[in-house]
Amino acid sequence: MPRHPVVSGFKTIKVLEKLGFFFVRQAGSHVQMRKVVEDKRLRVTVLLHDELSIATLNSIVTDVAEFEGMTKEQIYDLLR
């Protein structure tokens, strides 16, 4: 299995914006992004750290991939 990329919170936000997510609010180092498509909506919280932990990144990627109808590997490729 390929190794997960080391990604910052800022880069993750840029990729989410390219996928159509928009900024909702920020509280400290937590940024909430949202995407609404017809009746479906997804809110993702991204930490503004230099390196996101593997668990945090995997949680974000899993939620976004399921919502977008993409595979997790496709999302990881966008983050590389």
Summary of the structure (lengths in Angstrom):
residues: 80
radius of gyration: 11.9
end to end distance: 15.5
largest distance: 35.1
contacts: 199
relative contact order: 0.22
helix: 41%
strand: 28%
